[in-house]
Amino acid sequence: MTHADGFSAWREKLWTAAVAGDEYAATDAALAALDQDIPLESLLLEVVAPVQARVGREWEANRITVAQEHTATAVNERVLAALAHHPTARAAATNGPAAGRVAVACIDGEWHAMPATRLPTAHTAVTACQATGTPVMAGGAAFGPDGRYARLLGADAWAADGRAAADRLAAGPLPRPVAPRQAVDDLPHLDDQEYTMVSRSARRLVRDVMGGLEERIPAVADYTPRQRRHTAEDVAHIVEFLAAALYVDDPELFGRFLTWTAGVLTARGVPAGTLLPALDLLGGRLEDFPRASALLAHGRDAVRAVSAHSPSSSTDDDVPLTGHGKIA
């Protein structure tokens, strides 16, 4: 059996242990794979990473709970820590060729050990590093299909995963930045100030939408404090992604988020159309913002497309978000 043939078996072992919250079984499985001569890089990228991706997919499909998702992620973090102290990793760190140093970091305000990305803040980080003469490689799916947002935000390179990043660096050093840049140099559409206005008024927009939902839909007024809190969190996510889409001027970013969100709701038996009242209320408060209005219209179309293909769909504008934190 080749290593590739065996990856699925190791992934299943790690998955079973991670979802069960058994960090000892998970660590034992990962270390046993190393002992059977699976390269550390392959173990990380072909076993641990797919298991972590499966955690997200299973939560999205409502096949595991939030508690299980957090537990599995914590177990995978412990597996990574154990692998980092394995003799194989130490040998690679001490005996490998000295090709320079790479600082690996997530962005300001991002506290996940396995980070996600917030594009406006990522742009600030990219330009700040480049201002010191340090080239920047962006990585991962958060920078959009084929790394389109990495290029848009002026990163010196993009890699889909750790292996691709290592291969790119092995091919030669990244070019050093020649001059500092401002955000508007990369994104001239920011001159219209729509992103700035929406991002700075995000809290007020959430409050206004919550108030509008109460006036428009009597059931919202009867929500428990917990339901209100979770509904406000859901609305805040919508505003956050709207701002990010304004920043990169890409309707598809907002549409993909809402399509994903609608799928999460549908998997939990909640009609995708529950998103529409919040989008309509946001549209009413941003009617003087042409790009934001266009994004919201695109978002409503994305939600309706999901609703049209859902067996128990509803596009009733008088149905609110459920208040159970479905998209948080």
N, C-alpha and C positions, 0 to 999 in steps of 0.2 A: 504493500500500500504506500502510495506517495504521500508527502506532507499535505499536498492539496486535497487528496482524498480524505485525509484524517482531520482536516480543519473542522468539518461539520460536526464530527463527534466531539471534538474539544469544545466547540461553541455550545453544544447542547449540554455538556457537563457544566460549563461555566454558567450558562443561563439558568439551569435548574438550581444550582447553588445560590446564585445571586438573588433570584426571586424569592427563594426560601429564607434569605437573610443569613446564610451560612458562610461567613467569611473564611472559616477554616477549610471547608470543602472547596470553596472557590480558589483559595490560594494554593491548596494542595494540587488541584487540577492544573493550574497554570504552571506551577513549578515542575510537575510531572511532565508536562509538555516540553519544557526546556530540557529536562533530563533525557527525553527521547529525541534530542537533537533538532527540535524545531527551532529555527533561528529566532532570536528575540524580536527582531523587527517584524517577522511574519506573525509571531504570536500576538504582538500588539495590534497590528493592522488587519490581520485575517481572523483573529479570534476575539480579543477584548473589544476592539472598536465595533465590529458587527453586533456583538452582544449588547453594547450600550445603545446602538442604533435601534435594536429590537426593543429595548426598554421603552424608547419613545414611541415606537409604532404600536406596541401593545397597549400603552396608556391611551394613545390617541383613539384606538379602536374600542376602548372601554373593556379590555380583557384583563387588565390589572388595575389596581387602585392607585391613588396618589401615594399612599403609604408604601405600597410595594415598589412603586417607581423610585421613591426616595431611598428605600432600603437597598434595592438592586444597584443604584448609582453609588451609594456609600460602599457597598461591597466591592464594586469594580475599582473604586478609588483605593481601597486597601490592597487589592490585587496589584495595582500599579506600583504602590509603595513597596510591596514585597519583591516585585520583579526588579525594581531599581536597586535593591540591595543584594540581588543574586550575584554570585561570582562571575557569571557571564556578562552582566551589565558592568560590573566593576572592571573587568578585563578590557571591555570595549572602551571604557572611559579612560583607562590609564595607558593602554597599549596602542590605541588608534593613532593615525597620523594627526599631527598638529596643523590644522588648516585654518586656525583662527578661532574666534569666539562668536557665539550667537546668543543673544539674550531673547528668551522666549517669555512672552507676557500677554495677559489679557488687558483690556482697556479699563480706564478709570470708571468706577461704578459698577463693574462686572465682577461679581463675587463667586461665580461658579468655579469649582476646581477644574471642571471640563467646560471651558468657556463658550458662551454664545457671543454674538457681536451686535453692538448698536452702532449703526453706520455713521451718524453725525459725530459721535464721540471718537469713533475709530479714525475718522478723517482728521480730527484734531491731533490725535496721537501720531498719525503718519506724518503730518506736516511738522509737528514739534520735534520728532526724531530727525527728520531730514534737515531741519534748521541747524542741527549740530553737525551736519555732514555725514550722518549715519543713514545708510540705505535701509529700506523697510520691505520685508516680504509679508504679504497678507496671506492668510490661509483659511481654507475650509469653505463649506457651503454657504455660510452666512454672507459671503461676498457675492452671492448670486450665481446663476448658471454660468459656468465657464469663467468665473471670477470677474464678471463684468463690472461690479462695483469697485473692486480693487483697482482696476484700470481707471475708472472714472474718478476715484478719489486720489489718484496720483501715486499709488504704491509702486515701488520699483520692480516688484515681481509678485506673482500669486502662485500658490500651490494648492492642489486639491486635498492633499494629505501629507503626513510626515515623510513618506517615502519620496513623493514628488519633490518636496522641499529639499530633502537631502540630495537628491539627484541634481537639482538645479544648482545648489551650492557647490557640489562636486565638480560641476562643469566650469566653475570660475566665479570669482567674486562679483557681487552686484555692483553696478556703477554707482559711484558716489554722487549724491545730489549736488547740483552746481549753484543753486540759488534758492533762498527761502521763498515760499509761496503763501498766499492767503487763500482761504476757502473759495472766495469768489473767482480766483484765477482758474480753478478747476471747474467750478460750477457757476457760470455767469447767470443762470436763471435765478440764483439766490438774490439778485438785485431787486426782485419784486417784493421781498420781505415777507412773503407768505409763510415760509417755513419759520422765520423768527416770530411772527405774530402768533402762529398756531402753537409752537412749542412753549412760548412764554405764557400763553393763556390756557395751557392744558388743564390746570386744576379748575379754572373757572368754567371751561367747556364741560368738564365732567360734572360739575355741580349743576350747570344749566340743563344738561341732558337728563340728569337724575330728577331735577325738578319738573322738567317737561314730561317725563314718563309718569310721574305721580299725577300730574294734571290730566294727562291724556288717557291713562289706563288706571282705573280705580284700584285694581288688584295690587299695584305697586305700593300704594299707601299702606297696605296691610302687611308688607314684608317685615320679617323679623330683622333685628339689627344685623344678624349674620348674613341674611339674604341681601340686605341693602349694601353691606360692605363688599360682598362678592360681586354684586351687580356693578358697583362703582369700579371695582378692579377690572371687570370685563370692559367697561366703557373706556377706562384709562388705557387698556391695551389697544383698543381701536384708535384712540387719539394718537398714541405713541407711533403706531404703524402708519397712520396718515401723515404724521410729521416726517417720518423717515422717507416715505414715498415722495413728499414734497421736496425733501433735501436732495434726492437723487433724480427727481423729475421722472419717475417711472410708475405709471399706473399699474403695471403688472406686479410690482412688489406689494401694493395694497390689495390687488385682486387675489394674489396667491395666498396672502394671509387670511383674507376673508373666506376663500374657498376651503382652506385648511380648517379654519374655525367652524365653518358650517358643517364640515365633515365630522369634527369632534362633537358638535351638538347632536347631529343626526345619530351618531353611534350611541348616544346616551338617551335616545328617544325624545329629543327636544327638536321641534321643527326648526329648520335653518332660517325660516322667516322671522324668528324671534329677534334676529339682528336688525331687521329693517326699521323698526321705530327709532332705534338709537341713531342709525345712519341718516334717517330723515330729519331728526332733530338737530344733528350736527350740520346737515346741509342748510337748515334754516338759519343757523347762527353764523355760517360761513358763506352766505350767498353773495357777499361782495368780493369773494376771493375766487377768481376764475379757475386757477389750477386746482385748488382744493375742491371746488364744486365738481370739476370734471373727474377728479379722483373718486369722490363719493358716488357719483353716477356710475362709474366703472365698478365700484365696489358693490352697489346695489344689483347691478347686472350679474356679477359673479355669484352673489347669494341666491338670486332668483334662478340661476342656472342649476345650482345644487338642489334647490327646492323642487325644481321641475323633474328631477331624476330621483327624488327620494320617495319611497313607497308611502310614507306617512307624512308627506310634506305639507307645509302650510305657508302661504305668503300673506297671511292676514296681518294687516298693519296694526291691528289692535291687540296683538300678542306680544308681551314684553319679554326681555331676557328673564331667565328663570330665577336668578338670584342664588344659584348654587355654585358659582365659581367655575362654570363649565369650561371657560377658555383661559383661565388664569394659569 
